[in-house]
Amino acid sequence: MILHCVLLRLKAAMTGEEKQALLASVVALKEVIPGILDVRYGPNVSPEGLHGGFVDGFVVTFENAEARDAYLVHPEHVAVGERIVSSTDGGLAGLLVFDFNL
């Protein structure tokens, strides 16, 4: 399995409703892209203060690397990804992506 971790530095002007809708669009990908086992999201709750401005995030668990790779180019993911990038502070600089094997 692959755990796909995405940390977000969202624009300060985003409302709570906009943020919720954005993250719900990520969760909805589970229904249309094969190989997604689970999607979770939420705010950073670490007391360490080492978030570097990345205070929201989500994780997607995939069956395997092939499922993750298919997700990356799937048109629904591409559309959601574009929406995420336009919602972050600094575009791609407002994202941190880290994948690892489970």
Rosetta blueprint (number, residue, H / E / L):
1 M L
2 I E
3 L E
4 H E
5 C E
6 V E
7 L E
8 L E
9 R L
10 L E
11 K L
12 A L
13 A L
14 M L
15 T L
16 G H
17 E H
18 E H
19 K H
20 Q H
21 A H
22 L H
23 L H
24 A H
25 S H
26 V H
27 V H
28 A H
29 L H
30 K H
31 E H
32 V L
33 I L
34 P L
35 G L
36 I E
37 L E
38 D E
39 V E
40 R E
41 Y E
42 G E
43 P E
44 N L
45 V L
46 S L
47 P L
48 E L
49 G L
50 L L
51 H L
52 G L
53 G L
54 F L
55 V L
56 D E
57 G E
58 F E
59 V E
60 V E
61 T E
62 F E
63 E L
64 N L
65 A H
66 E H
67 A H
68 R H
69 D H
70 A H
71 Y H
72 L H
73 V H
74 H L
75 P H
76 E H
77 H H
78 V H
79 A H
80 V H
81 G H
82 E H
83 R H
84 I H
85 V H
86 S H
87 S H
88 T E
89 D L
90 G L
91 G H
92 L H
93 A H
94 G H
95 L E
96 L E
97 V E
98 F E
99 D E
100 F E
101 N E
102 L L
